């Protein structure tokens, strides 16, 4: 599994989006190529530079569940478009 992160000093953390209710949702990509492609799309839209980080699935789910983070697993069949507003999970 892969997530996007940014290391810009004032915006360090994992990339997330806001859902319709205002909760942050962490995107978890099954495929590295999809994460890389989404990262490039974000860059094209003027978002801070992101890196793709591989994370073990069980550990990632455990952290999300223990901190009550919402997440969405992005499969190769999903079509993703960068959101209008950006946010980070710390």
Secondary structure by P-SEA (a helix, b strand, c coil): cbbbbbccccccccbbbbccccbbbbbbbccaaaaaaaaaaaaaacccbbbbbbbcaaaaaaaaaaabbbbbbbcccbbbbbccbbbbcc
